[in-house]
Amino acid sequence: MRRNRSVAQGDLRRFTVESQVLKGNLLDDPTVRELRVYVPPGYDEARRYPLLVDVVGFTGSGRSHTNWRPFTENAPERLDRLIGEGAMGPVVVAFPDCFTRLGGNQYINSVGMGRYEDYLVDEIVPFVEDRLACGGPGRRGIFGKSSGGYGAIVHGMRRSDVWAALACHSGDMAFDLCYLVDMPNTLNELAKHERSIEKFVTSFAQSKKPKEKEILALMNMAMAATYDPDPSQFLGIRLPVDLETCALIPERWANWLAHDPVRMVDGCADNLRRLKAIYIDCGSEDQFHLHYGARQLHRALDRLGIAHTYEEFPDNHSDVDYRMDVSLPFLEKALSA
């Protein structure tokens, strides 16, 4: 719903992208995807606009941020308002579809999930920049919440050759606090299916109404396929715990931890220093305990002398898209400098 009907409206353009890097993915997910791109009011091909890429949270896709929403704004409506009221300058924003059979994405390369880091930087970004007057070196930003927040911060850590700024909202980090603590619940759901990941996933796909506990269990399996894929297992999924006792398997858990932003930060400090701007926030009552990981990352960035903006706000993990009122102007200002 539009909250300010007096501002000019941008254009939401629809494209079809046929990915080469996603071909042969282990999940057999489609490689032909719809890409929606927001173009600001008064778009002028003679200009060069900052390009932002929106990577969404688990169970979402780019389309989920552009669809109509009751009582609040979708992302294009929010952009229209922020630009129209002068809170930020015009930008082009891409909303890629990175949904998977396992319910979501962390936006990194994985033999289990697919080459989604390459998909974004080698296919989506050039596709948009070839068709619209936007982006280029120093004028690309990535932002997202939850799994998308994870994707944004890790892309900043790994791909400063592509991105110049990032915004991480409630991103996955401190894996022992956000993932490991939920493994007993995941095993409880597996136990209903003879501890078989294949039987659980098959049953989930046929469910008329998946329960929240089932969705969270599927999420942990998606994380396993992302951080520690095992191509010899069904859909590459092998959990880092014993399926009967929940005892930790250290060598498997170590593979997860290698992807934890709070553990990656020291090794990626030089890349982070190359960015024009870093924005990190999290609700102080996040139900997945992500505010503790955010605080750890914030302290590490301070220790390393890496400039960034860190904020906490009095809310939890759910329905916090309003925080984009802060991050989108932040990114536009940095990329327009």
Secondary structure, 3 states (H helix, E strand, C coil): CCCCCCCCCCEEEEEEEECCCCCCCCCCCCCEEEEEEEECCCCCCCCCECEEEEECCCCCCHHHHCCCCCCCCCHHHHHHHHHHCCCCCCCEEEEECCCCCCCCCCCCEECCCEEHHHHHHHHHHHHHHHHCCECCCCCEEEEEECHHHHHHHHHHHHCCCCCCEEEEECCCCCHHHHCHHHHHHHHHHHHCCCCCHHHHHHHHHHCCCCCHHHHHHHHHHHHHHHHCCCCCCHHHCCCCECCCCCCECHHHHHHHHCCCHHHHCCCCHHHHHHCCEEEEEEECCCCCCHHHHHHHHHHHHHHCCCCCEEEEECCCCCCCHHHHHHHHHHHHHHHHC
